[in-house]
Amino acid sequence: MQKGLCMDLETEINTEQKIAEYLDVTLACLRDWRSRKVGPPYIKLGRLVRYRRKDVLSWLESQASRSGHPENNERPLAVV
């Protein structure tokens, strides 16, 4: 396992509960982001929602690079 950001995401495929916990947001917030298409990419397995570790980490990195440029923040993220 890699050190750093990956330490809390031990598996390649994670539940939405695990991702909400990792991002320190509520499950409702993560679901809101998903419905507004502003959160990390996800996969649907039937009725289940799952997140790939690499997608979450890439999304998180993109958020950090956007934070210093308000003109790039087309849709601000809201914590519910």
Stockholm file with secondary structure:
# STOCKHOLM 1.0

chainA/1-80         MQKGLCMDLETEINTEQKIAEYLDVTLACLRDWRSRKVGPPYIKLGRLVRYRRKDVLSWLESQASRSGHPENNERPLAVV
#=GR chainA/1-80 SS CCSGGGGGCCSSEEEHHHHHHHHTCCHHHHHHHHHHTCSCCCEEETTEEEEEHHHHHHHHHHHHHHTTCGGGCSSCCCCC
#=GC SS_cons        CCSGGGGGCCSSEEEHHHHHHHHTCCHHHHHHHHHHTCSCCCEEETTEEEEEHHHHHHHHHHHHHHTTCGGGCSSCCCCC
//
